[in-house]
Amino acid sequence: MDVVHQYNWGKFLLDRLVCEVSRFRQGKQRAVGGCLLFLQLFYYESISVEENSALAPAVVPFLSSWGEDEITEREKRERELGGYGCGEVVCKERCFDLDSCEFIDQLDRPPACNISNGVEHKENQVEEQIGEITLEEENMLVFVRNKDIVCGEIELVVESLRTQCRNRDYGCNEIVDYRKNNDHEETCIYGPCSCPLPDCNFVSSSKQLSLHFSSKHWDSGRRFRYNTPLAVSLGINEEFLVLQAEQDGALFLLNKGTESIGNTVTITSIRPISSEERFAYNLVSGRGNSSLRLKSVTENFPGQVEGFPQMDFLLVPFCFFTSSGQLNIEVCIQNTTELTADCP
């Protein structure tokens, strides 16, 4: 609590609200969340329900204009008009030029913006806060009769904010439209991947994870070459084995699950789920003159596979195991997605 005053609560409110409005407009949720009190007061300040929508000066802060009596009276007026959205949109002057604001003496920093052909926030003050915001219209007073318009200025903010990808710590330098940030992050190749070893908390991009595993856990997996069969063994209590390609350091998991009649075996690639890169692989388990074979293509997971999601697997009956309960299997991972290709 001693440092709570150091946080930028205005930025937090705006970021959350813009995100909520964006997700609502994209149809990803049925209602808008965030600070609904701010939305309510913003609506009251931006929508006039009076017959003559005369321009009234903005009072700062807005909250000081709305007591319990004022809010009750406004809600009564909204009901008389048929509900919210029936008023007239009014974009008042919001003291964009801070030199004219009465509270300028309370600020300990220079003005954050100015008016020219619109409003442009100075790069050194606002870019790191909420991104670039530009107002195209020259006139600051706008009257629109449209029931579909509720918060014109909020729409302006949503459409103009740009933000950095949350995967920037893992190497992504993309600056994207706030409304499309979720879409970008769902396909970002720098999505975080976690080290599959249970005692390691390392998280980074798949490329950095590969370097990490090579240097820190070089003796905890098996190295292999693409298109070359590799014989491996899994003990009765081993649930997975990490495989690392010698050519490019890519990491894979040989996963083992347990069923009533045997073990399920599959291979996954450790990389973001959104990655389009796939690898064909062969699994072969033999016993005497009998053998079981699976040809499939890897699914992508950013770490260990929790549970056993729907994917192709090889079911190896317990009778194929050694007397000590060990599962011997031949693995071949190919740097292609062609299932017709066979390992030598």
C-alpha positions in Angstrom: 0.0 0.0 0.0 2.9 2.3 0.5 3.6 2.5 -3.3 0.0 2.4 -4.6 0.1 6.1 -5.4 3.0 5.5 -7.8 0.8 3.4 -10.2 -0.8 5.0 -13.2 -4.4 4.2 -12.4 -5.7 6.3 -15.3 -3.7 4.3 -17.8 -4.9 1.0 -16.1 -8.5 2.1 -16.4 -8.2 3.2 -20.1 -6.2 0.0 -21.1 -8.8 -2.3 -19.5 -11.7 -0.4 -20.9 -10.3 -0.2 -24.4 -9.6 -4.0 -24.3 -13.1 -4.7 -23.1 -14.8 -2.5 -25.8 -12.5 -4.1 -28.4 -13.4 -7.7 -27.4 -17.1 -6.7 -27.3 -17.0 -5.3 -30.8 -15.3 -8.4 -32.0 -18.1 -10.6 -30.6 -15.8 -12.3 -28.1 -17.9 -11.4 -25.1 -21.6 -10.5 -24.5 -21.0 -7.4 -22.3 -18.4 -4.7 -21.7 -16.5 -4.9 -18.5 -14.0 -2.6 -16.9 -14.8 0.6 -14.9 -18.6 0.9 -15.6 -18.8 4.0 -13.4 -16.5 5.8 -15.7 -18.5 4.6 -18.7 -21.7 5.9 -17.0 -20.3 9.3 -16.3 -18.6 9.5 -19.7 -22.0 8.8 -21.3 -23.7 11.5 -19.2 -21.1 14.0 -20.2 -21.1 13.0 -23.9 -24.9 12.5 -24.5 -27.3 15.4 -24.1 -30.9 14.7 -23.2 -32.0 18.3 -23.2 -34.1 19.9 -26.0 -31.5 22.5 -26.7 -28.0 20.9 -26.7 -26.1 24.1 -25.8 -22.4 23.7 -25.5 -21.5 23.6 -21.8 -18.0 24.0 -20.5 -16.4 20.8 -19.2 -16.0 20.6 -15.4 -12.8 18.8 -14.2 -13.0 16.3 -12.8 -16.3 15.1 -14.3 -17.2 13.2 -11.1 -17.7 16.5 -9.3 -20.7 17.3 -11.5 -22.6 14.1 -10.7 -24.0 13.6 -7.3 -26.8 11.2 -6.3 -29.5 13.7 -7.1 -28.0 14.5 -10.5 -27.7 10.9 -11.4 -31.3 10.1 -10.3 -32.6 13.0 -12.3 -30.6 11.9 -15.4 -31.8 8.3 -15.2 -35.4 9.6 -14.9 -34.9 11.7 -18.1 -33.4 8.7 -19.9 -36.5 6.6 -19.2 -38.8 9.4 -20.4 -36.9 9.4 -23.7 -37.2 5.6 -24.1 -33.9 4.4 -22.7 -30.2 4.9 -23.2 -29.0 5.9 -26.6 -31.9 8.3 -27.4 -30.0 11.5 -26.7 -27.8 13.7 -28.8 -24.0 13.1 -28.9 -22.1 16.1 -27.9 -18.3 16.2 -27.9 -17.4 19.1 -25.6 -14.0 20.7 -25.5 -12.0 18.7 -23.0 -9.2 21.2 -22.4 -6.9 19.6 -24.9 -4.7 22.6 -24.6 -3.8 22.4 -21.0 -2.6 26.0 -21.0 -6.2 27.0 -20.8 -7.2 24.7 -18.0 -7.9 26.1 -14.5 -6.0 23.3 -12.9 -2.7 23.9 -14.8 -1.1 25.1 -11.6 -1.6 21.6 -10.1 0.4 19.9 -12.8 4.2 19.5 -12.4 4.8 18.6 -16.0 4.5 20.5 -19.3 1.3 20.2 -21.5 0.8 16.7 -22.9 -0.8 17.8 -26.2 -1.8 20.7 -28.3 -4.3 21.6 -31.0 -3.4 22.0 -34.7 -5.5 20.3 -37.4 -6.5 17.8 -34.7 -5.0 16.5 -31.5 -1.5 14.8 -31.5 0.0 13.5 -28.3 3.6 14.3 -27.9 5.7 11.2 -28.5 8.0 11.6 -25.5 5.1 11.7 -23.1 2.2 9.6 -24.3 3.6 7.0 -26.7 4.9 4.9 -23.8 1.6 5.3 -22.0 -1.3 4.6 -24.4 0.1 4.8 -27.9 -0.5 7.4 -30.6 -3.9 9.2 -30.7 -4.9 11.5 -33.5 -8.2 13.3 -33.9 -9.0 13.9 -37.6 -11.9 16.3 -37.2 -11.0 20.0 -37.1 -14.1 21.0 -35.2 -14.3 20.0 -31.5 -18.1 20.5 -31.3 -20.0 17.7 -33.0 -23.8 17.1 -33.0 -25.0 13.7 -34.3 -28.4 12.1 -34.0 -27.9 8.4 -34.1 -29.1 5.8 -31.6 -26.1 3.5 -32.6 -23.6 6.0 -31.3 -23.0 6.0 -27.6 -19.5 6.9 -26.9 -17.9 8.6 -29.9 -14.7 9.6 -28.1 -14.3 6.0 -26.7 -14.6 4.7 -30.3 -12.0 7.2 -31.4 -9.6 6.0 -28.7 -10.2 2.3 -29.5 -9.6 2.8 -33.2 -6.4 4.8 -32.8 -4.6 3.1 -29.9 -1.5 1.0 -30.8 0.3 -1.2 -28.4 3.3 -3.4 -28.3 2.9 -7.2 -28.4 2.9 -8.8 -24.9 5.6 -11.1 -26.2 8.1 -8.3 -26.5 10.1 -9.8 -23.7 10.6 -12.9 -25.8 11.7 -11.0 -29.0 8.6 -9.7 -30.7 8.9 -6.1 -31.8 5.5 -5.7 -33.4 3.4 -2.6 -32.7 -0.2 -3.5 -33.4 -3.7 -1.9 -33.4 -5.1 -2.3 -29.9 -8.3 -3.9 -31.4 -6.2 -6.5 -33.2 -3.7 -7.2 -30.4 -5.5 -10.4 -29.4 -5.5 -11.7 -32.9 -1.8 -10.9 -33.3 -0.9 -12.6 -30.1 -2.8 -15.8 -31.0 -0.5 -16.2 -34.1 2.7 -14.6 -32.7 5.7 -16.9 -33.3 7.4 -15.5 -30.2 4.7 -16.9 -27.9 6.2 -18.2 -24.7 7.3 -21.8 -24.3 8.3 -23.4 -21.0 11.0 -25.8 -20.3 9.4 -29.3 -20.1 11.6 -30.5 -17.1 9.5 -30.3 -13.9 12.2 -28.6 -11.8 12.9 -25.8 -14.3 10.8 -22.6 -14.5 12.5 -21.2 -17.7 10.0 -19.5 -20.1 10.9 -17.8 -23.3 10.5 -18.1 -27.1 11.0 -21.5 -28.7 14.4 -20.4 -30.1 15.7 -19.2 -26.7 14.2 -22.4 -25.0 16.3 -24.5 -27.5 19.5 -22.6 -26.4 18.5 -22.9 -22.8 18.0 -26.7 -23.0 21.3 -27.2 -24.9 23.3 -25.3 -22.3 21.5 -26.2 -19.0 20.0 -29.7 -19.7 22.2 -31.2 -22.3 22.3 -34.5 -20.4 18.5 -34.7 -19.8 17.3 -35.6 -23.3 18.3 -37.4 -26.5 19.7 -35.7 -29.5 18.7 -37.0 -33.0 19.1 -36.3 -36.7 16.1 -35.6 -38.9 15.1 -38.6 -41.2 17.3 -41.0 -39.2 15.7 -43.7 -36.9 16.6 -43.5 -33.2 16.0 -46.3 -30.7 14.9 -45.1 -27.3 13.5 -46.6 -24.1 11.0 -45.3 -21.6 11.0 -46.7 -18.1 7.8 -47.8 -16.4 7.5 -44.4 -14.5 8.8 -42.2 -17.3 6.0 -40.1 -18.8 8.0 -38.3 -21.5 11.5 -38.0 -23.1 12.9 -34.7 -24.6 14.3 -35.0 -28.1 16.5 -32.3 -29.6 17.4 -32.0 -33.3 21.1 -31.7 -34.0 20.6 -29.6 -37.1 18.5 -26.7 -35.7 18.1 -27.5 -31.9 14.3 -27.8 -32.2 12.7 -29.6 -29.2 10.2 -32.4 -29.3 8.5 -34.5 -26.6 8.0 -38.2 -26.8 4.8 -38.5 -24.7 3.7 -41.7 -22.9 0.2 -42.2 -21.4 -1.2 -45.2 -19.7 -4.4 -47.1 -20.6 -5.9 -50.3 -19.3 -4.2 -52.5 -21.9 -1.0 -50.6 -22.6 0.7 -47.3 -23.2 -0.2 -44.6 -25.7 2.8 -42.9 -27.4 2.9 -39.7 -29.5 5.3 -36.9 -30.4 4.7 -33.2 -30.0 6.7 -30.2 -31.0 7.6 -27.6 -28.4 6.6 -24.3 -30.0 3.7 -22.0 -29.9 0.4 -23.6 -30.8 -0.1 -21.0 -33.5 3.1 -22.0 -35.3 2.4 -23.5 -38.7 5.5 -25.6 -38.7 4.8 -29.3 -38.5 7.0 -32.5 -38.7 6.1 -35.9 -40.0 7.2 -38.8 -37.7 7.2 -42.5 -37.5 6.9 -44.6 -34.3 7.6 -48.4 -34.4 7.4 -50.8 -31.5 8.3 -54.5 -32.1 8.1 -57.9 -30.4 9.6 -60.9 -32.2 8.1 -61.0 -35.6 5.3 -58.6 -34.7 5.5 -54.8 -35.0 3.2 -51.8 -34.5 3.7 -48.6 -36.5 2.3 -45.1 -36.5 2.8 -42.4 -39.2 1.6 -39.0 -38.2 2.4 -35.3 -38.0 3.4 -33.4 -34.8 1.0 -31.1 -32.9 2.5 -28.0 -31.4 2.4 -27.4 -27.6 4.4 -24.7 -25.7 5.7 -27.2 -23.1 4.6 -30.4 -21.4 1.3 -31.9 -22.7 -1.2 -31.8 -19.8 -3.6 -34.7 -20.0 -3.8 -36.4 -23.3 -5.5 -34.1 -25.9 -7.1 -35.5 -29.1 -4.3 -36.4 -31.4 -2.9 -39.5 -33.2 -1.1 -42.0 -31.0 0.4 -45.4 -31.0 -1.2 -47.9 -28.6 1.4 -50.4 -27.4 0.0 -53.4 -25.4 1.8 -54.3 -22.2 2.9 -57.6 -23.8 5.3 -55.6 -26.0 7.2 -54.4 -22.9 10.4 -56.0 -21.6 10.3 -58.0 -18.4 11.3 -55.0 -16.4 8.4 -52.9 -17.8 10.5 -50.9 -20.2 9.1 -49.7 -23.5 11.5 -49.9 -26.4 10.5 -47.9 -29.4 12.0 -46.6 -32.6 11.5 -42.9 -33.4 12.1 -41.1 -36.7 11.2 -37.4 -37.0 11.4 -35.9 -40.5 11.9 -32.3 -41.5 8.8 -32.5 -43.8 5.1 -32.8 -43.4 4.8 -35.5 -46.1 3.5 -38.7 -44.6 4.4 -40.6 -47.7 8.1 -40.2 -46.9 9.7 -43.1 -45.0 12.8 -43.1 -42.9 15.8 -45.0 -44.3 
